[in-house]
Amino acid sequence: MEIAEIKHVVEAALLGAGRPLSLDQLGELFAAGSEDIERGMLRAALDELGADYQGRGIELKEVASGYRIQIRQSMTSRLAPLWEQRAPRYSRAMLETLALIAYRQPVTRGDIEAVRGVSVSTNMVRTLLERRWIRVVGHRDVPGRPALYATTREFLDYFGLRKLDDLPPLSEIRDIDDLNVALELPEPSPQAELSVEATLENPDSTDTGG
């Protein structure tokens, strides 16, 4: 099978799926038709497809779960009128909590509260769990066995990251507004009060999103 034909199938699959697809998932499309192709050819087709989108309003992006076709970040403000529902707005407290989990995982609520100096609400943790941005990865072996939280593959996918190493270095982030831009988060609510500069010190990061 020619690379051009593989590219057409891959492009149609990524547009039709509406979610990231891994190399294995893309390869299954050809295996099902008795036209098994090598991963090298599949990667070459993806490289060509990504090159085709250079200078256009869409791009091929590799994230934790695989590849997806998406709108370029530079296009989102211009296209905003197309979406009736505005992107959700997150409080500074939630962004700081998510950042602490991302940079210092695995952590307990107590760890987060010790750094932020204020309690972490159950509703906030529930929201992050419901969005599948964090998950429970274990329990600390101390009285009460508090849950240990870490980020997920969905967190990486949402923010366009392949792995946690792609997070912006904390040395480049001075406050929550910088973090907001770096992670392409919606603009946070103005009520919250704490600076992320004081809360994100000496991070312990890992290589995967969970």
Buried (B, 14 or more C-beta within 10 A) or exposed (E): EEBEEBBEBBBEBBEEBEEBBEBEBBBBBBEEEEEEBEEEBBEBBBEBBBEEBEEEEEBBBBBBBBBBBBEBEEBEEEEEEEEEEEEEEBBBBBBBBBBBBBBBBBBBBBBBBEBBEEEBEEEBBEBBBEBBBBBEBEEBEEEEEBBBBBBBBBBBBBBBBBBBEEBEEBEEBEEBBBBBEBBEBEEBEEEBEBEBBEBBEEBEBBEBBB
